[in-house]
Amino acid sequence: MTVAIYTQKNDSETLLFLDKFIRELEKKSVKSVLHSKTAKAMQFSKDVEIFDCKEDLENKNVELFFTFGGDGTIVNSLLFIKDSGIPIVGVNAGRLGFLTSFSKEEIFTELDNIIQKKYKLSERSVIEIISPNAGDFFPFALNDITISRKKTTTMITINSYINSEFLNVFWGDGVIISTPTGSTAYSLSCGGPIISPNNENFAITPIAPHNLNIRPLIVNDNVEIRLKVDSRVPQYSLSLDSRLVRIDTDVEIVLRKAKFKVQLVQPKNLSFFETIRQKLLWGNDKRN
């Protein structure tokens, strides 16, 4: 078996942990392919197997993609996984971690089960921007796509349409279109709903809306959403997960659900609702 290893961290603690993990894989006759930046940070010799893109992963027959970090590391791995279907094993070396299914301690005890494919897969939908004039960038997002103001303190106006039917005008700092996966990210901090991963929905969440009667809206993810921005400045910001691009205000954004999904490896006994309770401290009362 060949697995890929990816992290956005380069501190000594993480690199030492990865070295330990790679040696454990070797004991189990599992070959490691490292992201080029990680290999350089760990000062491996030049003959180490590395990857930089989806084609590298496919050419090396990678079967699992291990990420070490927080949810942002898993989300950013979409840049390499794309539509390859390679399952992601998220190891939490970050903070909150809604998506990472294994702690740094658990990954060693669960490693045999993972190698033997004794796990469950959680399929996560992806958003795709299909606007032909939006620009040259990677048009997919696992968490969310966000339109927000750029270089102005004034509100922007966002006209929204669902399948060509007018929905609403959002006045404020912007709007978030999130998948169920992204419902526990930026959307949640803006008052959006938590959506369990098996739902087929988008959440439309306004950012600091000036029209105070506006509330987050859930729509089926089989629709196309069109967004048109008016602003006092000639550009606005468009973010796809953690990637930020600048868009001219005369460019409309059209998005839909992508034709592929991302697969997350999870222990068979993992429960989404238990994860929510633990991460958000539901049921904990300091008075007791």
C-alpha positions as CSV (number, residue, x, y, z in Angstrom):
1,M,0.0,0.0,0.0
2,T,1.1,3.6,-0.7
3,V,-0.2,6.5,1.3
4,A,0.3,10.3,1.0
5,I,1.2,12.5,3.9
6,Y,0.3,16.2,3.9
7,T,0.6,19.0,6.5
8,Q,0.7,22.7,6.5
9,K,2.8,22.8,9.7
10,N,6.6,22.9,9.8
11,D,7.3,23.2,13.5
12,S,9.7,20.7,15.1
13,E,7.0,19.0,17.1
14,T,4.9,18.2,14.0
15,L,7.9,17.1,12.0
16,L,9.2,14.8,14.7
17,F,5.7,13.3,15.0
18,L,5.6,12.7,11.2
19,D,9.0,11.0,11.4
20,K,7.7,8.6,14.0
21,F,4.5,8.0,12.0
22,I,6.5,7.3,8.8
23,R,8.7,4.8,10.6
24,E,5.5,3.1,12.0
25,L,4.2,2.8,8.4
26,E,7.4,1.3,7.3
27,K,7.1,-1.4,9.9
28,K,3.7,-2.3,8.4
29,S,5.2,-2.4,4.8
30,V,3.3,0.8,3.9
31,K,5.1,3.2,1.6
32,S,4.9,7.0,2.2
33,V,4.7,9.8,-0.4
34,L,5.3,13.2,1.1
35,H,4.2,16.6,0.0
36,S,7.3,18.3,-1.4
37,K,7.3,21.1,1.1
38,T,7.1,18.7,4.0
39,A,9.9,16.5,2.6
40,K,12.1,19.6,2.3
41,A,11.3,20.7,5.9
42,M,12.1,17.2,7.2
43,Q,15.4,17.3,5.2
44,F,14.9,14.0,3.5
45,S,17.3,12.8,0.9
46,K,16.4,13.5,-2.8
47,D,15.2,10.0,-3.4
48,V,12.2,10.3,-1.2
49,E,8.9,10.0,-3.0
50,I,7.0,13.4,-3.2
51,F,3.8,14.8,-4.7
52,D,2.6,18.2,-5.7
53,C,-0.6,17.5,-7.6
54,K,-3.4,15.0,-8.3
55,E,-1.5,13.4,-11.2
56,D,1.5,12.6,-8.8
57,L,-0.9,10.9,-6.4
58,E,-2.5,8.8,-9.2
59,N,0.8,7.9,-10.8
60,K,2.1,6.6,-7.5
61,N,-1.1,4.7,-6.8
62,V,-1.8,6.4,-3.6
63,E,-4.7,4.8,-1.7
64,L,-5.0,7.0,1.3
65,F,-4.3,10.7,1.9
66,F,-3.2,11.4,5.5
67,T,-3.5,15.0,6.7
68,F,-1.9,16.3,9.9
69,G,-3.3,19.6,11.2
70,G,-6.7,21.1,11.7
71,D,-9.8,21.3,9.6
72,G,-8.1,23.8,7.4
73,T,-5.5,21.2,6.4
74,I,-8.2,18.8,5.3
75,V,-10.0,21.5,3.4
76,N,-6.8,22.6,1.6
77,S,-6.1,19.0,0.6
78,L,-8.9,19.4,-2.0
79,L,-6.3,21.1,-4.1
80,F,-4.4,17.8,-4.4
81,I,-7.2,15.2,-4.1
82,K,-9.6,17.0,-6.6
83,D,-11.9,14.3,-8.2
84,S,-9.4,11.4,-7.7
85,G,-11.7,9.7,-5.0
86,I,-8.7,9.1,-2.7
87,P,-10.0,9.0,0.9
88,I,-8.7,11.5,3.4
89,V,-7.5,10.4,6.9
90,G,-7.6,13.5,9.1
91,V,-5.3,13.5,12.1
92,N,-6.0,16.4,14.5
93,A,-2.9,18.4,15.2
94,G,-4.8,21.7,15.4
95,R,-7.5,23.1,17.7
96,L,-11.2,22.5,17.4
97,G,-11.3,20.0,14.5
98,F,-14.8,19.1,13.3
99,L,-13.5,17.2,10.3
100,T,-10.4,15.5,11.7
101,S,-11.5,12.1,13.0
102,F,-8.4,10.9,14.8
103,S,-6.2,12.4,17.5
104,K,-2.4,12.1,17.4
105,E,-2.6,9.3,19.9
106,E,-5.5,7.4,18.3
107,I,-3.9,7.3,14.9
108,F,-1.4,4.7,16.1
109,T,-4.0,2.5,17.7
110,E,-6.3,2.7,14.7
111,L,-3.6,2.4,12.1
112,D,-4.1,-1.4,11.5
113,N,-7.8,-0.9,11.0
114,I,-7.2,1.9,8.6
115,I,-4.7,-0.1,6.5
116,Q,-7.1,-3.0,6.5
117,K,-9.9,-0.7,5.4
118,K,-11.9,-1.3,8.5
119,Y,-13.5,2.1,8.6
120,K,-16.5,4.0,7.3
121,L,-16.4,6.7,4.6
122,S,-18.2,10.0,5.0
123,E,-19.0,11.5,1.6
124,R,-18.9,15.3,1.5
125,S,-20.3,17.5,-1.2
126,V,-18.2,20.2,-3.0
127,I,-19.3,23.6,-4.4
128,E,-18.2,24.5,-7.9
129,I,-18.1,27.9,-9.5
130,I,-19.2,27.7,-13.2
131,S,-19.1,31.4,-14.1
132,P,-17.2,31.5,-17.4
133,N,-15.8,35.1,-16.8
134,A,-14.9,34.7,-13.1
135,G,-11.2,34.2,-13.8
136,D,-8.5,31.5,-13.8
137,F,-8.5,29.8,-10.4
138,F,-9.3,26.4,-8.9
139,P,-13.2,26.7,-8.9
140,F,-14.0,24.2,-6.1
141,A,-14.6,24.5,-2.4
142,L,-15.3,21.9,0.3
143,N,-16.5,24.3,3.0
144,D,-17.9,27.4,1.5
145,I,-17.8,30.2,-1.1
146,T,-18.0,33.7,0.3
147,I,-18.5,37.0,-1.3
148,S,-17.4,40.0,0.8
149,R,-16.5,43.7,0.4
150,K,-13.0,44.7,-0.6
151,K,-11.2,47.9,0.3
152,T,-14.3,49.7,1.5
153,T,-16.0,50.3,4.8
154,T,-19.4,50.7,3.2
155,M,-21.9,47.9,2.6
156,I,-22.1,46.0,-0.6
157,T,-25.3,44.9,-2.3
158,I,-25.7,41.3,-3.5
159,N,-28.6,40.3,-5.7
160,S,-29.3,36.6,-5.4
161,Y,-31.1,34.2,-7.7
162,I,-32.1,30.5,-7.4
163,N,-32.4,28.8,-10.7
164,S,-33.0,32.2,-12.3
165,E,-35.7,33.1,-9.8
166,F,-35.0,36.2,-7.8
167,L,-34.4,35.4,-4.1
168,N,-33.3,38.5,-2.3
169,V,-31.0,41.5,-2.1
170,F,-28.4,41.2,0.7
171,W,-27.1,44.5,2.1
172,G,-24.2,44.1,4.4
173,D,-20.6,42.8,4.5
174,G,-21.3,39.8,2.2
175,V,-22.9,36.4,2.0
176,I,-21.7,32.8,2.6
177,I,-22.8,29.8,0.5
178,S,-21.8,26.7,2.5
179,T,-22.0,22.9,2.2
180,P,-23.1,20.8,5.1
181,T,-19.3,20.4,5.8
182,G,-18.9,24.1,5.9
183,S,-21.9,24.7,8.1
184,T,-19.6,24.3,11.2
185,A,-17.1,26.8,9.8
186,Y,-17.5,30.5,8.8
187,S,-21.3,30.1,8.4
188,L,-21.6,29.0,12.0
189,S,-19.8,32.0,13.3
190,C,-22.2,34.2,11.4
191,G,-25.3,32.6,12.9
192,G,-25.8,29.9,10.2
193,P,-27.4,26.5,10.9
194,I,-25.5,23.3,11.6
195,I,-26.3,20.8,8.9
196,S,-25.4,17.1,9.3
197,P,-23.1,15.8,6.5
198,N,-25.6,13.4,4.9
199,N,-28.0,16.3,4.0
200,E,-28.0,17.5,0.4
201,N,-28.3,21.2,1.1
202,F,-26.6,24.6,0.7
203,A,-26.8,27.2,3.5
204,I,-27.0,30.8,2.4
205,T,-25.8,32.9,5.4
206,P,-25.6,36.7,5.3
207,I,-22.6,38.4,6.9
208,A,-23.6,41.3,9.1
209,P,-26.8,42.1,7.1
210,H,-28.1,45.6,7.4
211,N,-31.7,44.4,6.5
212,L,-32.2,42.9,10.0
213,N,-35.1,40.7,9.0
214,I,-32.9,38.6,6.8
215,R,-32.0,35.1,8.2
216,P,-29.9,32.2,7.0
217,L,-31.7,30.1,4.4
218,I,-31.3,26.4,3.5
219,V,-31.9,25.3,-0.1
220,N,-31.5,22.0,-1.9
221,D,-28.1,21.6,-3.4
222,N,-29.4,20.6,-6.8
223,V,-30.0,24.3,-7.7
224,E,-27.8,26.9,-9.3
225,I,-27.2,30.0,-7.3
226,R,-26.4,33.3,-9.1
227,L,-24.9,36.3,-7.3
228,K,-24.5,39.8,-8.6
229,V,-22.6,42.5,-6.6
230,D,-23.0,46.2,-6.5
231,S,-20.3,48.2,-4.7
232,R,-18.7,51.7,-4.5
233,V,-15.4,50.1,-5.4
234,P,-14.7,48.3,-8.7
235,Q,-13.9,44.9,-7.1
236,Y,-15.1,42.5,-4.4
237,S,-13.5,39.6,-2.6
238,L,-14.4,36.0,-3.5
239,S,-13.1,33.3,-1.2
240,L,-13.2,29.5,-1.9
241,D,-12.4,28.0,1.5
242,S,-9.1,29.7,2.4
243,R,-8.3,30.9,-1.1
244,L,-9.0,34.5,-1.9
245,V,-9.4,36.1,-5.3
246,R,-10.5,39.5,-6.5
247,I,-13.5,39.8,-8.9
248,D,-14.7,42.8,-10.9
249,T,-18.2,43.9,-9.9
250,D,-19.5,43.4,-13.4
251,V,-18.8,39.7,-13.1
252,E,-21.7,37.5,-11.8
253,I,-20.9,34.4,-9.8
254,V,-22.8,31.2,-10.6
255,L,-22.3,28.1,-8.5
256,R,-23.6,24.6,-8.1
257,K,-22.8,21.3,-6.5
258,A,-19.8,19.7,-8.1
259,K,-20.1,16.3,-9.8
260,F,-17.7,14.6,-7.4
261,K,-17.5,14.3,-3.6
262,V,-14.7,14.1,-1.1
263,Q,-14.4,11.0,1.1
264,L,-13.3,11.3,4.7
265,V,-12.1,8.2,6.6
266,Q,-13.8,7.8,10.0
267,P,-13.8,5.1,12.7
268,K,-16.9,2.9,12.5
269,N,-18.1,4.1,15.9
270,L,-17.8,7.8,15.2
271,S,-21.0,9.9,15.5
272,F,-21.4,13.3,14.0
273,F,-23.8,14.3,16.8
274,E,-21.4,13.1,19.4
275,T,-18.7,15.2,17.8
276,I,-20.9,18.3,17.8
277,R,-21.7,17.8,21.5
278,Q,-18.0,17.4,22.4
279,K,-16.7,20.3,20.2
280,L,-19.4,22.8,21.1
281,L,-19.6,21.6,24.8
282,W,-23.3,20.9,24.6
283,G,-24.7,19.7,27.9
284,N,-21.8,21.1,29.9
285,D,-23.0,23.4,32.7
286,K,-20.4,25.0,35.0
287,R,-23.1,25.4,37.6
288,N,-23.2,21.6,38.1
